[in-house]
Amino acid sequence: MRGLARIGGAFPQMPRPSGSILSIPFEIRIGLRYTRAGRRARRRNAFISFISAISIGGIALGVTALIVVLSVMNGFQRDVRDRMLSVIPHIQIEAFDGVLNDWTQVASRAAADREVVATAPLVQAQAILVRGDTVRGALMSGIDPAQEPRVSEIAHHLQGAPIDALAPGEFGIVLGRDLAHALSADVGDKVTVVVPEGNLTPAGMIPRLKQFRVVATFSSGHYEFDSALALVNLSDAERLFRLPGPTAVRLRLRDMQQAPSVAQRLALELGPQVLVRDWSSVNRTWFAATQIEKRMMFLILALIVAVAAFNLVSTLVMTVTEKHADIAILRTLGASPGSVMAIFMIQGALVGLLGVGLGVTGGLLLATHLETIVPVVERAFGIHFLDPSIYFISELPSDPRASDIVPICVISLLLSFVATLYPSWRASRIRPAEALRYD
């Protein structure tokens, strides 16, 4: 009779008419009863309850850490990507031989694609900037001030004159902030542009020189561009480099995520005479590195969930040991080994589900309010996680995505389910006669 009391004081009920709670299979009812044990059971099995709570807390902590860390990594990647795209176009069509013949036709054919919303010509070449004793290499970009704002956001980052100040024939130049700092050049100063291709004279090869006046500087927040990019007017660049026309056409798309497929489509349509590159291929190594780092962080943090999930093994083993008599009575009443196994699998699955639910809730709350929580922590402890003098951002960005959260939940639930298999199988192997012999 003591064993009957432990499983609720009654025989497993046969299915009742539809609509009754007792129509639920007895495996689920008993599994729920073991999970939400009453006061007497909690006092008797305090250690088992403690281990179970540790398992729930561990799973919740691991899921929360995974969601927050991956959201922060997504935020960093998004911010860096957006800053890069404020300078570079979604797609760039370049000429292999240096000059894009009949660039207007190329631009028209590209604009016919349903994803392309704007086009702009470009002259791009290497040059050397000199001011005083300082010499710096730079990537010179000749742009059309009227069309460039349609394909990039560089005009929004200018400090000084607007982009219209790059008038043809005025030989004005816009320098990246770090490049201007390296040259000690400010708005209004003059820098000398040296073109590698020189003029052949009786005295030998003399490089071509031209003075440009700094009309503005820009800060995109990306050191690679701020330290090496200089903008001039398209016609000035053509005269400086002695080119008959643009060397590339820049494109902006409706959806930048479609850039790889659109670039492939345009490459097939325009033929092998041109090179079509999208924004992801321009910085392929950086994006590949961030993806590898993200996967490694996922694997490392998933170990927290794995350890917590396999704490369920010890919890269920101790529960099975304590419930030997209950299991024996269920078997004598006709419960199959599969039903006994299902009871403990349900108990473990509920613990895993509760842990994952708490982890997702906590992770989403932290990830979505990180910009509010971090300043509070910084003020409370007198620390600063991101120094603006070192980093280009001063706040932790966060970008929680369903594509990360769903796999986290599925993997955590699977680990919890797998952890229940062995203890549940051992419970189903208990023999009633041996279990009741000393009870």
C-alpha positions as CSV (number, residue, x, y, z in Angstrom):
1,M,0.0,0.0,0.0
2,R,2.9,2.4,0.6
3,G,3.9,2.0,-3.0
4,L,0.3,2.8,-4.1
5,A,0.4,6.0,-2.0
6,R,3.6,7.1,-3.8
7,I,2.0,7.0,-7.2
8,G,-1.1,8.8,-6.1
9,G,-3.0,6.2,-4.1
10,A,-5.0,4.9,-7.0
11,F,-4.7,2.5,-9.9
12,P,-4.0,3.9,-13.3
13,Q,-7.3,5.0,-14.7
14,M,-8.7,3.8,-18.0
15,P,-9.5,6.4,-20.6
16,R,-12.5,8.5,-19.7
17,P,-15.0,10.1,-22.0
18,S,-13.7,12.9,-24.2
19,G,-13.4,16.2,-22.5
20,S,-12.3,14.8,-19.1
21,I,-8.8,15.5,-17.9
22,L,-8.5,11.8,-17.0
23,S,-8.7,10.9,-20.7
24,I,-5.0,11.9,-20.8
25,P,-2.7,8.8,-21.0
26,F,-1.6,7.7,-17.5
27,E,2.1,7.9,-18.5
28,I,1.7,11.7,-18.9
29,R,-0.3,12.1,-15.7
30,I,2.3,10.2,-13.6
31,G,5.2,11.9,-15.4
32,L,3.6,15.3,-14.5
33,R,3.0,14.1,-10.9
34,Y,6.7,13.2,-10.5
35,T,7.8,16.5,-12.0
36,R,5.5,18.6,-9.7
37,A,5.9,16.5,-6.5
38,G,4.0,17.7,-3.4
39,R,5.5,19.1,-0.2
40,R,6.0,15.7,1.4
41,A,7.8,14.4,-1.7
42,R,10.0,17.5,-1.9
43,R,11.0,17.1,1.8
44,R,11.8,13.4,1.2
45,N,13.7,14.0,-2.1
46,A,15.2,17.4,-1.4
47,F,18.5,16.4,-3.0
48,I,16.8,15.1,-6.2
49,S,14.8,18.3,-6.4
50,F,18.0,20.3,-6.0
51,I,19.8,18.5,-8.8
52,S,16.7,18.9,-11.0
53,A,16.7,22.6,-10.3
54,I,20.4,22.8,-11.2
55,S,19.6,21.0,-14.5
56,I,16.9,23.5,-15.3
57,G,19.1,26.5,-14.3
58,G,22.0,25.1,-16.3
59,I,20.0,24.6,-19.4
60,A,18.4,28.1,-19.0
61,L,21.8,29.7,-18.5
62,G,23.4,28.0,-21.5
63,V,20.5,28.9,-23.8
64,T,20.6,32.5,-22.5
65,A,24.3,32.8,-23.0
66,L,24.0,31.4,-26.6
67,I,21.3,33.8,-27.6
68,V,23.0,36.9,-26.1
69,V,26.5,36.1,-27.5
70,L,25.3,35.2,-31.0
71,S,23.1,38.3,-31.0
72,V,26.1,40.5,-30.1
73,M,28.1,38.9,-32.8
74,N,25.3,39.5,-35.3
75,G,25.2,43.1,-34.2
76,F,28.9,43.6,-34.7
77,Q,28.7,42.0,-38.1
78,R,25.7,44.1,-39.1
79,D,27.4,47.3,-38.0
80,V,30.6,46.6,-39.8
81,R,28.7,45.5,-42.9
82,D,26.6,48.7,-42.9
83,R,29.7,50.9,-42.5
84,M,31.3,49.1,-45.4
85,L,28.2,49.5,-47.5
86,S,28.2,53.2,-46.8
87,V,31.3,53.4,-49.0
88,I,31.2,50.5,-51.3
89,P,28.3,49.6,-53.6
90,H,26.2,46.5,-53.5
91,I,27.7,45.4,-56.9
92,Q,30.5,46.8,-59.0
93,I,31.1,46.0,-62.7
94,E,34.7,46.5,-63.7
95,A,36.6,46.4,-66.9
96,F,39.5,43.9,-67.3
97,D,41.5,46.2,-69.5
98,G,41.2,49.3,-67.4
99,V,38.5,51.1,-69.3
100,L,34.8,50.1,-69.4
101,N,34.0,50.6,-73.1
102,D,30.5,52.1,-73.7
103,W,29.8,52.2,-69.9
104,T,26.3,53.8,-70.5
105,Q,25.2,50.6,-72.3
106,V,26.6,48.4,-69.5
107,A,24.7,50.6,-67.0
108,S,21.5,50.4,-69.0
109,R,21.6,46.6,-69.2
110,A,22.4,46.3,-65.5
111,A,19.5,48.7,-64.7
112,A,17.1,46.5,-66.6
113,D,17.4,43.9,-63.8
114,R,14.5,44.0,-61.5
115,E,16.7,44.2,-58.3
116,V,18.8,47.2,-59.5
117,V,17.5,50.6,-58.4
118,A,20.4,52.9,-59.3
119,T,23.7,53.0,-61.2
120,A,26.7,55.4,-61.2
121,P,30.0,55.6,-63.1
122,L,33.4,55.3,-61.3
123,V,37.1,55.8,-62.1
124,Q,39.3,53.9,-59.6
125,A,43.1,53.8,-59.6
126,Q,46.1,53.8,-57.2
127,A,47.9,57.1,-56.5
128,I,50.4,58.6,-54.0
129,L,49.4,61.6,-51.8
130,V,52.2,64.0,-50.7
131,R,52.0,66.8,-48.3
132,G,55.3,68.2,-47.0
133,D,57.5,65.3,-46.0
134,T,54.6,62.9,-45.6
135,V,53.8,60.4,-48.3
136,R,50.8,58.0,-48.3
137,G,49.4,55.6,-50.8
138,A,45.7,56.0,-51.6
139,L,42.9,54.5,-53.7
140,M,41.6,57.3,-55.8
141,S,37.9,57.1,-56.7
142,G,36.5,59.5,-59.3
143,I,32.8,59.8,-58.8
144,D,29.9,61.8,-60.2
145,P,28.6,63.9,-57.3
146,A,25.1,63.9,-58.8
147,Q,24.8,60.1,-59.1
148,E,27.0,58.9,-56.3
149,P,24.5,59.5,-53.5
150,R,22.1,57.0,-55.2
151,V,24.5,54.1,-54.9
152,S,26.4,54.8,-51.6
153,E,25.9,56.8,-48.4
154,I,29.3,58.5,-48.5
155,A,27.6,61.9,-48.8
156,H,26.1,61.5,-45.3
157,H,29.6,61.0,-43.7
158,L,31.2,64.2,-45.1
159,Q,32.6,66.8,-42.7
160,G,33.2,70.1,-44.4
161,A,31.7,71.0,-47.8
162,P,28.9,68.9,-49.3
163,I,29.6,66.4,-52.0
164,D,28.6,68.9,-54.7
165,A,31.9,70.7,-53.9
166,L,33.6,68.2,-56.1
167,A,32.9,70.3,-59.2
168,P,34.6,69.3,-62.5
169,G,37.8,71.3,-63.2
170,E,38.1,72.5,-59.6
171,F,40.4,69.6,-58.6
172,G,38.9,69.3,-55.2
173,I,39.5,66.1,-53.1
174,V,37.7,64.4,-50.2
175,L,40.0,62.4,-47.8
176,G,39.2,59.7,-45.3
177,R,39.6,60.9,-41.8
178,D,42.6,58.7,-40.9
179,L,44.2,59.5,-44.3
180,A,43.8,63.2,-43.7
181,H,45.2,62.8,-40.1
182,A,48.2,61.0,-41.5
183,L,48.9,63.8,-44.0
184,S,48.2,66.5,-41.4
185,A,45.7,67.9,-43.9
186,D,42.6,69.8,-43.0
187,V,39.8,71.3,-45.1
188,G,41.3,74.0,-47.4
189,D,44.8,72.6,-47.4
190,K,46.4,71.3,-50.6
191,V,47.8,67.9,-51.3
192,T,49.9,66.7,-54.2
193,V,48.6,63.7,-56.1
194,V,51.4,61.6,-57.8
195,V,50.3,59.2,-60.5
196,P,52.5,56.1,-60.9
197,E,52.4,56.4,-64.7
198,G,54.8,59.2,-65.7
199,N,55.7,61.3,-68.7
200,L,58.7,60.3,-70.9
201,T,61.0,63.3,-71.3
202,P,64.6,63.7,-72.5
203,A,65.5,63.8,-68.9
204,G,63.9,60.5,-68.3
205,M,60.5,59.3,-66.8
206,I,58.9,62.1,-64.8
207,P,55.8,61.2,-62.7
208,R,52.6,63.2,-63.3
209,L,51.8,65.6,-60.4
210,K,48.7,67.5,-59.7
211,Q,47.7,69.6,-56.7
212,F,44.2,69.1,-55.2
213,R,42.5,71.1,-52.5
214,V,40.9,69.3,-49.6
215,V,37.2,70.3,-49.6
216,A,35.9,67.8,-47.0
217,T,36.8,64.6,-45.0
218,F,34.7,61.6,-44.3
219,S,34.5,59.0,-41.5
220,S,32.7,55.8,-42.4
221,G,33.8,54.0,-39.2
222,H,35.8,51.4,-41.1
223,Y,39.6,51.9,-40.9
224,E,40.3,50.2,-44.2
225,F,38.5,53.0,-46.1
226,D,39.1,55.9,-43.8
227,S,42.8,55.4,-44.0
228,A,43.2,54.8,-47.8
229,L,40.3,56.2,-49.8
230,A,40.2,59.6,-51.5
231,L,37.4,60.9,-53.7
232,V,37.6,63.3,-56.6
233,N,35.4,64.4,-59.4
234,L,34.9,61.9,-62.2
235,S,36.1,64.2,-65.0
236,D,39.1,65.3,-62.9
237,A,40.1,61.6,-62.4
238,E,39.8,60.9,-66.1
239,R,42.1,63.8,-66.9
240,L,44.6,62.9,-64.2
241,F,44.9,59.2,-65.2
242,R,44.4,60.0,-68.9
243,L,41.4,57.7,-69.3
244,P,38.8,58.0,-72.0
245,G,36.0,57.0,-69.6
246,P,35.0,55.3,-66.4
247,T,36.7,52.1,-65.3
248,A,33.6,50.7,-63.5
249,V,29.9,51.0,-62.9
250,R,28.5,50.9,-59.3
251,L,25.0,49.4,-58.6
252,R,22.6,49.6,-55.7
253,L,20.0,46.9,-55.2
254,R,16.6,46.8,-53.5
255,D,17.8,44.0,-51.2
256,M,21.5,43.8,-50.6
257,Q,21.2,40.1,-49.6
258,Q,20.3,39.4,-53.2
259,A,23.7,40.8,-54.4
260,P,25.4,37.4,-55.0
261,S,22.6,36.0,-57.1
262,V,22.2,39.3,-59.0
263,A,26.0,39.5,-59.6
264,Q,26.0,36.0,-61.0
265,R,23.0,36.8,-63.3
266,L,24.7,40.0,-64.6
267,A,28.0,38.2,-65.2
268,L,26.3,35.7,-67.4
269,E,24.4,38.4,-69.3
270,L,27.3,40.9,-69.8
271,G,29.8,38.2,-70.8
272,P,33.5,37.6,-69.9
273,Q,34.6,41.1,-71.0
274,V,33.7,42.5,-67.5
275,L,34.2,41.5,-63.9
276,V,31.1,41.6,-61.7
277,R,31.8,41.7,-57.9
278,D,29.2,41.9,-55.1
279,W,29.9,43.4,-51.7
280,S,30.3,40.0,-50.0
281,S,33.0,38.9,-52.4
282,V,35.0,42.2,-51.9
283,N,35.5,41.3,-48.2
284,R,35.1,37.5,-48.5
285,T,37.9,36.7,-46.0
286,W,36.5,38.9,-43.3
287,F,33.0,37.5,-43.6
288,A,34.3,34.0,-43.7
289,A,36.4,34.6,-40.6
290,T,33.3,36.0,-38.7
291,Q,31.2,33.0,-39.7
292,I,33.9,30.6,-38.4
293,E,34.2,32.6,-35.2
294,K,30.4,32.5,-34.8
295,R,30.3,28.7,-35.3
296,M,33.1,28.1,-32.8
297,M,31.4,30.3,-30.2
298,F,28.2,28.3,-30.8
299,L,30.0,25.0,-30.2
300,I,31.8,26.2,-27.1
301,L,28.7,27.7,-25.5
302,A,26.6,24.6,-26.5
303,L,28.8,22.6,-24.1
304,I,27.1,24.5,-21.2
305,V,23.8,23.3,-22.4
306,A,25.2,19.8,-22.9
307,V,26.6,19.6,-19.4
308,A,23.3,20.9,-17.9
309,A,21.2,18.5,-20.1
310,F,23.2,15.5,-19.0
311,N,22.7,16.4,-15.3
312,L,19.3,15.0,-16.1
313,V,20.9,11.6,-16.2
314,S,21.8,11.7,-12.5
315,T,18.5,13.3,-11.6
316,L,16.5,10.6,-13.4
317,V,18.8,7.8,-12.1
318,M,18.1,8.9,-8.5
319,T,14.4,9.3,-9.2
320,V,14.3,5.8,-10.7
321,T,16.1,4.4,-7.7
322,E,13.7,6.0,-5.3
323,K,10.6,5.0,-7.3
324,H,11.5,1.2,-7.5
325,A,8.3,0.2,-5.6
326,D,6.1,2.5,-7.7
327,I,7.5,1.1,-10.9
328,A,7.0,-2.5,-9.6
329,I,3.3,-1.8,-8.8
330,L,2.7,-0.2,-12.2
331,R,4.1,-3.3,-13.8
332,T,2.0,-5.6,-11.7
333,L,-1.1,-3.5,-12.7
334,G,-0.3,-4.1,-16.4
335,A,1.9,-1.2,-17.4
336,S,4.2,-2.2,-20.2
337,P,8.0,-1.5,-20.1
338,G,7.4,1.1,-22.8
339,S,4.9,2.9,-20.6
340,V,7.3,3.0,-17.7
341,M,10.0,4.3,-20.0
342,A,7.6,7.0,-21.3
343,I,6.9,8.2,-17.7
344,F,10.5,9.1,-17.0
345,M,11.1,10.4,-20.5
346,I,8.2,12.8,-20.0
347,Q,9.6,13.9,-16.7
348,G,13.0,14.6,-18.2
349,A,11.6,16.3,-21.3
350,L,9.5,18.6,-19.1
351,V,12.7,19.6,-17.2
352,G,14.4,20.3,-20.5
353,L,11.4,22.2,-21.9
354,L,11.2,24.4,-18.8
355,G,14.9,25.1,-18.9
356,V,14.8,26.0,-22.7
357,G,11.7,28.2,-22.1
358,L,13.4,30.1,-19.3
359,G,16.6,30.4,-21.3
360,V,14.8,31.8,-24.4
361,T,12.8,34.3,-22.4
362,G,15.9,35.5,-20.5
363,G,18.1,35.5,-23.6
364,L,15.6,37.6,-25.6
365,L,15.1,40.0,-22.8
366,L,18.8,40.6,-22.4
367,A,19.5,40.7,-26.2
368,T,16.7,43.2,-26.9
369,H,17.6,45.5,-24.0
370,L,21.4,45.2,-24.1
371,E,21.8,48.8,-25.0
372,T,20.0,49.8,-21.8
373,I,21.5,47.1,-19.5
374,V,25.2,47.6,-20.4
375,P,25.3,51.4,-19.5
376,V,23.7,50.6,-16.1
377,V,26.4,47.9,-15.5
378,E,29.2,50.3,-16.6
379,R,28.0,53.0,-14.3
380,A,27.5,50.6,-11.4
381,F,31.0,49.2,-11.6
382,G,32.8,52.2,-13.1
383,I,34.0,50.3,-16.2
384,H,33.7,50.9,-19.9
385,F,33.5,47.9,-22.2
386,L,34.1,49.8,-25.5
387,D,36.3,52.8,-25.4
388,P,35.3,55.2,-28.2
389,S,39.0,56.3,-28.6
390,I,39.9,52.7,-29.5
391,Y,36.7,51.3,-31.1
392,F,34.5,52.9,-33.7
393,I,31.4,52.0,-31.7
394,S,30.7,52.9,-28.0
395,E,27.7,50.6,-27.4
396,L,27.3,46.8,-27.7
397,P,25.2,46.1,-30.7
398,S,22.6,43.3,-30.6
399,D,20.7,41.6,-33.4
400,P,18.8,38.5,-32.2
401,R,17.7,36.4,-35.2
402,A,15.3,33.5,-35.5
403,S,17.8,31.7,-37.6
404,D,20.0,31.4,-34.5
405,I,17.3,31.0,-31.8
406,V,15.4,28.2,-33.4
407,P,18.5,25.9,-33.8
408,I,19.5,26.7,-30.2
409,C,16.1,25.6,-28.9
410,V,16.0,22.4,-31.1
411,I,19.5,21.3,-30.1
412,S,18.9,22.0,-26.4
413,L,15.6,20.0,-26.5
414,L,17.3,17.2,-28.3
415,L,20.1,17.0,-25.8
416,S,17.6,17.0,-23.0
417,F,15.7,14.2,-24.7
418,V,18.8,12.1,-25.3
419,A,19.8,12.5,-21.6
420,T,16.5,10.8,-20.6
421,L,16.9,7.7,-22.7
422,Y,19.3,5.6,-20.5
423,P,17.6,6.2,-17.1
424,S,14.2,5.6,-18.6
425,W,15.4,2.4,-20.2
426,R,16.8,1.2,-16.9
427,A,13.4,2.0,-15.2
428,S,11.6,-0.1,-17.8
429,R,14.0,-3.1,-17.0
430,I,13.0,-3.2,-13.3
431,R,11.5,-6.6,-12.3
432,P,8.4,-6.2,-10.0
433,A,9.2,-9.2,-7.8
434,E,12.7,-8.1,-7.0
435,A,11.6,-4.5,-6.4
436,L,8.8,-5.4,-4.0
437,R,10.7,-8.0,-2.1
438,Y,12.0,-5.6,0.6
439,D,9.4,-2.8,0.3
